[in-house]
Amino acid sequence: MIHCDPGPNVVRAYPVQPDGAGYRAETVDILKGARDPWFRPSDVAAAPDGSLFVADWYGPGVGGHAMGDLQRGRIFRVAPPGTPYRLNPHQPSPLGRRPRPGFEKRIPSSFFW
């Protein structure tokens, strides 16, 4: 399980292992916003290549109080160092659809993954 917690500015994983008749989990921090107080992770998803996409609403507070920026937000890709993202338009997605040609070029962002 992977969890975003915008209050303490962290994305955590909880790897689960069998433990007798039950299970046990440990807490693993994946991303921490210690150097960026506006980092507010709000959602996480697995990408087709196995990396993670993390949505960051980028704001000074939690819960919509005193929203400081309504124009910006960020998407982070989390993967092992040096792992390029590969979008293969010829391979069907897990949902059975293919992205349109040029899909990756239509994503407007100055902070591209």
C-alpha positions in Angstrom: 0.0 0.0 0.0 1.2 3.5 -0.8 -0.2 6.6 1.0 0.1 10.3 0.5 0.0 12.5 3.6 0.0 16.2 2.8 0.2 17.3 6.4 3.7 16.1 7.2 4.6 16.4 3.4 5.4 12.7 2.9 4.6 9.8 0.6 4.9 6.4 2.4 4.8 2.8 1.5 3.7 0.0 3.8 5.2 -3.3 2.5 3.2 -6.2 3.9 4.7 -9.5 4.9 3.0 -12.7 6.2 3.3 -13.1 9.9 1.9 -16.3 11.3 -1.9 -16.2 10.8 -1.8 -12.5 10.0 0.4 -9.9 8.5 2.9 -7.2 9.5 3.9 -4.0 7.7 6.7 -1.6 8.0 6.6 2.2 7.2 9.0 3.3 4.4 9.2 7.0 3.4 9.4 7.3 -0.4 9.3 11.1 -0.7 9.7 13.7 2.1 9.2 17.4 1.6 11.6 18.5 4.2 13.2 21.1 1.9 10.0 22.3 0.3 7.3 23.3 2.8 4.7 23.7 0.0 5.0 20.1 -1.1 1.6 18.6 -0.5 1.3 15.1 -2.0 -2.3 14.4 -2.7 -2.5 11.2 -4.8 -0.2 8.5 -6.1 -0.6 6.1 -9.0 1.4 3.3 -10.6 2.6 4.1 -14.1 2.6 1.5 -16.9 6.3 1.1 -16.6 6.1 0.4 -12.9 7.3 3.8 -11.7 5.1 5.9 -9.5 3.4 9.2 -10.3 2.8 11.5 -7.3 0.4 14.5 -7.6 1.4 17.5 -5.5 -1.1 20.3 -5.1 1.7 22.7 -4.1 0.3 24.9 -1.4 1.3 26.5 1.9 -1.4 24.8 4.0 -3.4 21.7 4.4 -7.2 21.4 4.0 -7.9 24.3 1.6 -7.3 26.9 4.3 -5.5 30.0 2.9 -4.8 28.4 -0.4 -1.7 30.3 -1.6 -1.5 29.1 -5.2 -4.4 28.1 -7.5 -2.3 28.2 -10.7 0.4 25.6 -10.0 0.7 22.0 -9.1 3.2 19.3 -9.9 3.5 15.7 -11.0 6.6 13.8 -9.8 7.8 10.5 -11.2 9.5 8.2 -8.7 11.8 5.5 -10.2 15.2 4.1 -9.6 18.0 6.6 -10.6 18.7 6.6 -14.3 15.5 4.8 -15.3 14.0 6.5 -18.3 10.2 6.6 -18.7 9.1 4.8 -21.8 5.7 5.4 -23.4 5.1 2.9 -26.1 2.1 3.9 -28.2 2.1 0.6 -30.0 1.6 -1.5 -26.8 -1.9 -1.5 -25.4 -2.4 0.0 -22.0 -3.6 -2.2 -19.1 -7.1 -0.7 -19.9 -6.9 -1.9 -23.5 -6.6 1.5 -25.0 -3.7 3.0 -26.9 -2.6 6.6 -26.3 -2.9 8.9 -29.3 0.3 9.6 -31.2 2.1 12.5 -29.7 0.4 12.2 -26.3 3.5 12.9 -24.3 4.2 16.1 -26.3 0.8 17.5 -25.4 1.4 17.5 -21.7 2.2 21.2 -20.9 4.8 21.4 -18.2 8.0 23.3 -17.5 8.8 20.7 -14.8 8.8 17.5 -17.0 9.6 14.2 -15.5 
